[in-house]
Amino acid sequence: MVFKRPIAVIIAAVTASALTASSHAATQLLPDLKQAPVGCSGGYDGDPSRCDAWDVCMVTDTSNPGGDCVDEGDIRAVRLRFTTSVDNVGDGPFLVHAHRDSTRQDRMAVRQAIQSEVDGPIPMTFGEAQHPTPTWSYYEPAAAHEHWHLMGFEYFQLRTPAGDTVVTDRKNGFCLGDRYTSAHASALPNRPKSDSPAGALARELNGHKCQHHNPEALDVFFGISVGKGDDYKYHVEFQWLDITRVASGTYDVVTVANPDRVLLEKNYDNNASSMAISVQWPNGASRAPARITKPPVVKLLRGCPGKIRCAEGLGHRRIG
């Protein structure tokens, strides 16, 4: 593939560890990964304090990361489940290619591919992709997945209003594709045209399954087109935080896309989103009883898209 750029720019693109989004802005169409409101359905554009794509789930089998929610029985864990969504509101597609040389390797290396001009070519192979990354991809064999995952793309945590981490997720990767249209799509100038390279890529990413049922694959790609988003719904495996031993009180549920900034973006200021919640165990208890028969009452107090803190100033809100 021929790139119509000065050789210095090409060399700079390959030397990724020294690059920043601002150094690329003049010559490349960078994506912008916007973390959507926590607990909201993909593409939601209403009041984030009214989102209902979340619940509290009691389980008896902690070995099952999906798990059937129950109302009674030998309760072993209580999970706060929530949908997470990421939009691409940037100038170009978000696209990474993963590759391994042999099936003897259980991981694939990952490079980010970046479009150089509107309606211009897009690197469609690992070898053509310009930006090496330290992240990696692996095949997730769990029954609800059975496809390849990109690691390190997003994390979520439960934090105190002061920012101290209480619970960290157990999520182990993401299969990324175009799952819905972003609420911001109409304002984006570089949405894919059907007869352009970006349009052809969008057709590949529509419902993309990341080499589903193909653990022998040597190559896989992940991506989100301009104006599209990828969501993981709250009933999917590991879309939860374990709140079994969390004390009654006020907390933030925090989600962050591209947390280590190893993927090049136009803007990193919108990579976080949070929602403030209150947790109250039954009968005014400060903590869960030794034998759990009822879940805590959890209320969504407010949503804060674009912010890593949401519960500051709310204090402890007891329920009941």
N, C-alpha and C positions, 0 to 999 in steps of 0.2 A: 504494500500500500504506500502511495506517495503522499507525504505531508508537505503542504505549501507553507512551511515555516522556516525561519532561520535555524541553522544547525545549533546555535547556542540554546534556543528554546527547546529543541529536541533533547539535547544533553540535560538541560535542567529538568525536563519531564521525567527522565529516567532516574535522576538523582533525587528520589522522592523524599528521602528523610530530611532534606534541607528546604523543602518547599512549603509554602503557605498558600492559602486560597487566593490572597491578594496578588501574589506573583504570577498567577495563572489567568487572572480575570481578563486581561487584555487580549489574550490569544486563544482561550479555551472556554467552552460553554459548560460551566460547572453546574452540577445539581445542587439543590438546597433541600436537605432533609428536615422537614418540619414535624416535630413530635406533636401529634394531635391530642386533644383533651383525653385524660385518663378516664377509663370507664365509659367512653362514648363509642357509638358505632362508627365505623369508617365513613367519612364524608359528612359527619354531623356538623351543622353550622348554627346550632342554637345555644341556649344558655348552658355552659358546662356544669353548672350546679344542678341541672335537671337530668343529667345522663343516667341511664338505667342499664347499661351493658356491664353490670357487675352484680355479684351476690355473695352471700356467706354460705359456705358449704361444709357440713359436718361429714366426716368419712370414718368408716370402720377399718378400711384397708389402706394403710399408709404406703404400702409397696406399690400401689397403683397410682401413678401421677395424674391420671385422669380422674378415676374414682367416681363411684355413684354417690350422690348426695343422699343422706339419710336423715330421718327425723328422730330416730331412736336406735337403741342398740348399744354396743360397746364402742363408744365414740373414742377414737384414738387421735384425731386431729380436726382442727377447724381452719378452713382456708378462706381467705378473702380472694375471690376470683374477679378478674376485670379484663376487659378488652383493651388492647394497645394498638395504635395505628400510627403510621408514618406516611406523610405526604411528600412528594417531590414538587416543590414550588420554585425550582431553580430555572436556569437558562438552558440546561441540557439534560439528557437522560442520566439517571444513576445506573451504572452497569459495571459489574465485576465479573471476571472470568477466573475459574479455578481449574487447575490442571495437576495431574500426576503422571509420571512416566511409566508406571507399572502398577498393577493391582496388588503387588506386594507392599505398596505404600498405603497406609490407611488414611493418610491426610493428603489434601490437595493444597498447593500454594495458590495464592490469590493475587491478582492484579486488577487495578481499576482501569477501565477504558473510558476515554473522554473525547467527546465530539469537538472538533476544532472550529466549525463554522455552521451557521444555520443551513439546514438542508444538505450539509456536507456528509462525508463518509463517517461511519462509526466503527472503531476497531471491534471486529466480531470474533477474534480468537485471542487466546491467552498470549500468544507470541506477539500480536500486534498491540496489545494493551500497554499503555505508556507508564503506569504508576504502580510499582511493586508495593505491597503492603505486608505488615507482619502478621496479619490474621490468616485464617486457614478455613478449610471446609472438610466436613466428614459426612459419612452416610449414617443416618439415624434409622436403626432397624425397628424401632417401636411401631406397633401395629397402626397407630394413628398417624404415622409419618411415612416411613419407608421411602425416604428421598434424601437428597443431600442438603446439608445445612451450612449457612455462613455463620461463623463464630464471631462473637464480640460486637455484633451489630447494635444491640440494645440491652439495657439492663433495667430492672426495677427494684425498688427498695421501700421499706417502711421506715420513716424517720421521725424523730421528735421535732417539735416546732423549732428547736435550737439547731437542728441539722444533724443530730447524732443518729447513726444507723442502728435500727433495732432488729430488722429482719432483711435478709438479702434473698433474691430469687434463686431458683434452681434451674432456670431456663438454660438450655444448652445449644441454642442456635435457631436460625430462621431460614425458611425458604421464601424468597422474596419475588414478587411479581405484581402485576397490575390487577388489583382486586376490586377497586371502586374508583369513582371519579372524585377528585378533591373538591371541596367546597370553594376553593380558590381558583379553580381551573380557568374560568372565563376571563380572569384578569391576567393570565400568563401569555406573553406574546409568542413563545416558542412551542406551543402544543404541537404534537406530531401531525404532519400532513400525510394523508393516506399514501401518496405517491413518492414519499421521501424515505431516506434511510431510517429516520426516526419512526416513521409510520410502519415500516417493515419490522423494526424492533418491537414496536408496541404490539403488533399482532403476535409476535413470539412470546411477549410477556403477559398477554391476556390469559389469565388463569394458569400461569406457568407452574409446572409441578416439579421442577428441579430434578430431572432424571428419576422420576418416580419408578420404583421397582427395578432400579438398575444399579445395584451395588458394584458392578464391574466397570462402570463408566470411568473414563480417563479425563473427561472434560465436562464441566457444567457451568452455567452462568446464572447470575442473580441480578435483578434490576427492578427499577420503577421508572416509568415514563414521566415526562413533564406533565403535570396536571392529574396524575394518578396517585394512588396510595395503596399500601399493603397493610392489612389488619390481621391480627390474631385474636379470635373471639374468646370470650372468657371461659367457655367450656372446654377449650383445647388443653391438652396436657401441659402442665407446668405454668399455665397462665394464672398463677396465684402466689400469694405470700402466706406462709403459715403463721396464724395469729393465735395458736393454741395457748402459748405461754405469754402473750402480750397483756400487759396490765390495762385496766380501764383508763381511758384518757383520750387526748387529742393527738392526732398524728397526720403526717403527710405520706401519701402514696406517690412516689417519685419515679418517673420513667425518663430515660435519657437515651437518645439515638446517637450512634457514632461517638460513644463517650470518650474514647481515647484520641479522637480526631485523626485516625489513621487513614480515613477516606477523605478525599478532597471535596470541599464544598464551597459554594459562593458565600455562605453565611453560617456561622455556628451559634448565633444568638438564640435560635428558636429550637434547639435540639432537646430541650427539657420541657417537661410538663408535669404538673402535680395536681393532686386533689386532697383537700383537707377532710378528714373523717373523724368521727368520735366513736370510741369503742366503750361499751358498758356491759359488763357481765351481769347476769341475773341477780336480783335481790340487792342491788347496790354494791355487790362485791368488788373489791379492788382487783382481784385476779380470778382465773378459772378455778372452779372447785376441783377436788381430787377426782371426782366422778362427774363427767360432763353429761348432762341430760338435755340442756338447752344451749343454743349458741348465744354469743353476746349480741346485743343490739348494736348494729353499725349504721351510722347515718352519714350521708354525704353532706358536708357543711358548705363547701364551695369548691369550684374548680378554677385552676390557675394555669391555663395554657401559656407556654413560653417562660414559665417561672419554675425554679427548683424548690422554692418554698411557698407554701400556701396557708399553713396553719398559724403562722406568727400572729400574735395578738388575739387569737381566739380563746386561749386559756383552756382549762379543763371543762368540758361540758358533760355533766352527768345526765343520764337519761332515765326517765321513769320516776 
